[in-house]
Amino acid sequence: MDRRRFLRNLLSGATALAVAPALLRGEDAFAGDPARFAAGLREQPWLAGWKSVQSETLGPATVQLEGRLPAGFAGTLYRNGPAWTERAGFRYEHWFDGDGMVHAWRFNGDGTLRHHARMVATPKFTREQRAGRFMYPVAGTSIPDRQPIRNNDDANAANTSVTVINGRLFALCEAGSAFELDPDDLATLGPVTWRPDLAAIPFSAHPLVDRDGSSWNFGSIAMMGGNGLVVWHMGRDGTLVSADVLETPVPGYLHSFAMTDRHLVFALIPFSYREGNGAFFERLRFQPDQPLRIAVVDKGAPARARWFEADFAAIYHFGDAYERDGRLTVRAVQHLNLEQARSPMRAAMNGDAQGDAHGGKGALRELVLNLRSGKAHWEDTGVTGIEFPVFDARTPSRGAARLYAPIHADGSTAPYFSRIGAFDPARGRHQVHDYGRDVLVEEHLFVPRPGSTRPDDGWLVGTLLDAAKGRSGIAVPDARRVDDGPLAQAWLPYTAPLGFHGHFAAR
């Protein structure tokens, strides 16, 4: 079957209604209790990171920067995450369920910062706003009296990440289209169809930018009830270069992928569905007795893969990948607690401040693929308690990059990250800055110094939640001197829910 006919059949009526079949069949509601969450929040202010917003916008607020921004640092940090999690006495249980809110943190260039945020006006969100209740399937909570959907985008929460391509801003999630937003006021312009026969095909939340400025991404057909991946290639001008179907031997869950100069690397986590009703993650069970299957895809032939097998690993996020001496090495954060991997911070979503909610117990490991023998194995790095790793994409892919990631520390008020670190495991070096036991630390992105080509010459920018003082903030450390703490930071007069991923648009 040719590629275009395959995609058309994928979107035909029968298959379109197979969007995560468990999402469409469940009848029983398994939801959190808003009153219980409110009681937990009164006891533990750090739960503000999982509190539902009740307004479609936050801000705008203009605040003074503390410290001094370095010369050359200018632009806007866009971030996205689940924000609307309660309606009509019903609360989502899974962190991935909330409707997306996109934030813009604009460095004004005059010693001030302006923050504002807006809900992504997806069809799901706008219809549920009018109805005053949740109506459509989500990833991890069964919805009572759920309404039927036509395709993925009727249930698209647009809540995971953002990207900017040729000046256009997009809100992304795993299981549906990219939603374009106005980069200035964050108003929703609507879902994007890259080509007419690709309407509603998933465009996932972790596109990677190649050295020529083009972008690669994938869409998991498993989200639509089948097997396989759509491999997207976007030009630097934001137009579609190609969309290829990569057939996969078995179903597998994946949230992101890795890339070298020559290859894309996709790791399929084996899973099965539990019998009965329930949402996708309610029924999903990872299968640690099955191998991780890894596809190494040549960028020149995206529809073909060389397959490897390695010991099972539950992975959401990858760091860098590089090729040297016939070996391709991928660095990834592995989650050892499979229940936490299936529903991260579940106790926090339920307002259970004493529950087993740990957002930062991941171990950084290296997946080594021998391109000559076809064998694969894992190696430990000794780095633990991290998530959301990033690196300077200018680093040559013939060797390991320096990684930057939030760190979980014992003694913190919340069971979440409170530090930011820089890691160079190959040389046994690391730097750490502790923001304080009451501060929850989110992903920090790398921002290169304008005009420089030296790897790691630049800054980090990341967001914070100070639970003790009831405020959200932003910080800018020097990437080469992370342990010195931020060069500049700013605090808002309010808190915002914690999110997942962002994009810095330099000015």
Buried (B, 14 or more C-beta within 10 A) or exposed (E): EEBEEBBEEBBEEEBBBBBBBBBBBBEEBBBBBBEEBBBBBEEBBBBBBBBBBEEBEBBEBBBEBBBEBBEBBBBBBBBBBBBBBBBEEBBBBBBBBBBBBBBBBBBEEEBEBBBBBBBBBBBBBBEBBEEEBBBBBBBBBBBBEBBEBEBBBBBBBBBBBBBBBEEBBBBBBBBBBBBBBEBEEBEBEEBBBBEEBBBBBBBBBBBBBBEEEBBBBBBBBBBBBBBBBBBBBBBBEBEEBEBBBBBBEEBBBBBBBBBBEEBBBBBBBBBEBEEEBBBBBBBBBBBBEBBBBBBBBEBEEBBEBEEBEBEBBBBBBBBBBBBEEEBBBBBBBBBEEBEBBBBBBBBBBBBBBEBEBBBBBBBBBBBBBBBEEEEBEBEEBEBBBBBBBBBBBBBEBEEBBBBBBBBBBEEBBBBBBBBBBBBBBEEEEBBEBBBBEBBBBBBBBBBBBEEEEEBBBBBBBBBBBBBEEEBBBBBBBBBBEBBEBBBBBBBBEEBBBBBBBBBBBEE
